[in-house]
Amino acid sequence: MPERSAEGPAIEVVYPNADHAPVIGDVYLRSWRAGYDGLVDPVRLEPVAAERAAYDWLAAINDPDARFALGYVDGAAAGVAKIGPDPTEAVRGTWLELLYVPPGFWGSGVANAFLRWATDHAAADGATVMRLRVVEAQHRARRFYERKCWEYDPDVPPSHNDFFPLLCMRRCLPTARWRPGVDDCAPATGPDYSALKRLSIEPGSTWRGVEEKSNSPSTS
């Protein structure tokens, strides 16, 4: 059974299919828009939003090299996450391509739970490092990842979206071979990953996220 905590909302996990594509598009776009509130003039934002609204979510869902999760809280779509190789990045490996939570669930623990889902599954697939892109101007999103032991990757230069630079962040993941205080990927000054419990999240399961007093994280 998936691990539960005493705090945070119960999240029903769905591994999406074609029927979920419009739901994912709606969750993504609401979260994406909210992330730029106060940062970008709506006149500039709307044309880009229209382009993003036309994204082919069905192709993303059917990507055989990625893992995709859609979460519901009390029947309402509460977030979406995707991990896998990012073909737009020169650095290969596992990336957190998507983590979007609509503003109604900011601070509820949903983002925290999805981030744990992502790192858990990446580690289970054998990844030792995961990377993501975060918008430089979205300081609350950056603080969210910083608190979760993500660090800025000096080996990957910033990229750019329609408005701002995108910084690369990385987190080393626990493995069965990891030795506390010895392996560079998990320094002794960092968290004790040896006690991490893997989540076994299956479609239709229910799990909980610990409440985060933070804005929603997003990637780009």
WOWOJO-V111238 format. One record per pair of residues at least 4 apart in sequence whose ideal C-beta (glycine too) atoms are under 7 Angstrom apart, sorted by sequence separation. I is the first residue (numbers start at 1). GAP is how many residues later the second one is. D is the distance in whole Angstrom. If there is no record, write none. Layout:
I&GAP&D, I&GAP&D
//
This chain:
16&4&4, 20&4&6, 21&4&6, 22&4&6, 23&4&6, 24&4&6, 25&4&6, 26&4&6, 27&4&6, 28&4&6, 29&4&6, 30&4&6, 31&4&6, 36&4&4, 40&4&5, 41&4&7, 42&4&6, 45&4&6, 46&4&6, 47&4&7, 48&4&6, 49&4&6, 56&4&7, 57&4&6, 58&4&6, 59&4&7, 72&4&6, 101&4&5, 109&4&6, 110&4&6, 111&4&6, 112&4&7, 113&4&6, 114&4&6, 115&4&6, 116&4&6, 117&4&6, 118&4&6, 119&4&6, 120&4&6, 121&4&6, 123&4&6, 134&4&7, 138&4&6, 139&4&6, 140&4&7, 141&4&7, 142&4&6, 143&4&6, 144&4&7, 146&4&6, 174&4&5, 179&4&5, 186&4&6, 201&4&6, 40&5&5, 72&5&6, 73&5&4, 101&5&6, 105&5&5, 122&5&4, 145&5&4, 160&5&5, 161&5&6, 178&5&5, 14&6&7, 72&6&6, 89&6&6, 135&6&7, 160&6&6, 201&6&6, 61&7&6, 70&7&7, 71&7&5, 85&7&6, 134&7&6, 158&7&4, 159&7&5, 178&7&7, 181&7&4, 186&7&6, 16&8&6, 71&8&5, 85&8&7, 122&8&5, 134&8&5, 158&8&6, 178&8&5, 180&8&6, 199&8&7, 36&9&6, 85&9&7, 86&9&4, 101&9&5, 158&9&6, 70&10&5, 84&10&7, 85&10&7, 101&10&5, 158&10&7, 83&11&6, 84&11&7, 86&11&6, 119&11&6, 134&11&6, 69&12&5, 83&12&7, 99&12&7, 156&12&4, 174&12&7, 180&12&7, 83&13&6, 84&13&6, 172&13&4, 68&14&5, 83&14&7, 172&14&5, 180&14&6, 67&15&7, 82&15&5, 99&15&6, 152&15&6, 153&15&4, 178&15&7, 33&16&6, 66&16&6, 67&16&5, 82&16&4, 99&16&6, 153&16&6, 66&17&6, 67&17&6, 81&17&6, 152&17&6, 153&17&4, 66&18&3, 80&18&6, 81&18&5, 151&18&6, 65&19&5, 99&19&7, 150&19&4, 151&19&6, 174&19&4, 29&20&7, 32&20&6, 65&20&6, 80&20&5, 150&20&7, 63&21&6, 79&21&7, 150&21&5, 60&22&7, 79&22&4, 96&22&5, 131&22&6, 149&22&6, 174&22&5, 29&23&6, 78&23&7, 29&24&6, 145&24&6, 131&25&7, 79&26&6, 133&26&7, 78&27&5, 137&27&5, 25&28&7, 94&28&5, 136&28&5, 135&29&5, 136&29&4, 25&30&7, 136&30&7, 79&31&5, 135&31&6, 136&31&5, 25&32&5, 73&32&7, 78&32&5, 79&32&7, 134&32&7, 24&33&5, 81&33&4, 94&33&4, 111&33&7, 115&33&6, 133&33&4, 134&33&5, 93&34&7, 96&34&6, 133&34&7, 79&35&5, 83&35&5, 95&35&7, 133&35&6, 134&35&6, 21&36&4, 81&36&6, 93&36&6, 94&36&5, 95&36&5, 96&36&4, 21&37&5, 73&37&7, 81&37&5, 95&37&6, 131&37&6, 132&37&5, 83&38&6, 93&38&7, 131&38&7, 71&39&6, 83&39&6, 131&39&5, 18&40&6, 21&40&6, 91&40&7, 130&40&7, 129&41&6, 130&41&6, 149&41&6, 149&42&6, 18&43&7, 71&43&7, 129&43&6, 130&43&6, 17&44&7, 128&44&6, 129&44&7, 16&45&5, 69&45&7, 128&45&6, 24&46&6, 127&46&6, 23&47&7, 128&47&6, 69&48&6, 20&50&6, 27&50&5, 123&50&4, 122&51&6, 123&51&6, 16&52&6, 27&52&7, 28&52&6, 119&52&7, 123&52&7, 15&53&7, 27&53&5, 15&54&6, 16&54&5, 23&54&5, 67&54&5, 119&54&6, 166&54&5, 13&56&6, 14&56&5, 24&56&5, 129&56&7, 128&57&6, 13&58&6, 14&58&7, 12&59&7, 161&59&5, 11&60&4, 12&60&4, 11&62&6, 10&63&7, 9&64&5, 91&65&5, 11&67&7, 32&68&7, 144&68&7, 31&69&4, 34&69&4, 31&70&6, 144&70&5, 31&71&5, 143&71&7, 144&71&7, 28&72&5, 30&72&4, 145&72&6, 27&73&6, 30&73&7, 144&73&5, 124&74&6, 140&74&6, 141&74&6, 27&75&6, 140&75&3, 141&75&7, 141&76&5, 141&77&6, 120&78&6, 120&79&5, 138&80&7, 117&82&7, 116&83&7, 135&83&7, 117&84&6, 134&85&7, 135&85&7, 133&86&5, 132&87&6, 133&87&5, 113&94&7, 113&95&7, 113&96&3, 112&97&5, 39&98&5, 112&98&5, 9&99&5, 11&99&6, 110&99&6, 8&100&7, 9&100&6, 35&100&7, 109&100&4, 112&100&5, 8&101&3, 9&101&7, 109&101&5, 111&101&6, 7&102&7, 11&102&6, 109&102&4, 35&103&6, 108&103&6, 109&103&6, 107&104&7, 8&105&7, 107&105&6, 111&105&6, 35&106&7, 107&106&6, 111&106&5, 107&107&6, 106&109&6, 106&110&5, 103&113&7, 48&114&5, 101&115&4, 99&118&5, 100&118&6, 99&119&7, 99&120&6, 98&121&6, 97&122&7, 40&123&5, 96&123&7, 35&181&7, 34&182&7, 35&183&5, 31&185&6, 32&186&6, 31&187&6, 13&188&5, 15&188&5, 14&189&6, 13&190&7, 12&192&7, 13&192&5, 3&194&6, 12&194&5, 13&194&7, 11&195&7, 3&196&6, 10&196&5, 11&196&6, 2&197&5, 11&197&7, 2&198&6, 10&198&6, 11&198&6, 2&199&6, 9&199&7, 8&200&5, 9&200&7, 8&201&4, 8&202&5, 2&203&5, 4&203&6, 5&203&5, 7&203&5, 8&203&5, 3&204&7, 4&204&5, 7&204&5, 2&205&4, 5&205&5
//
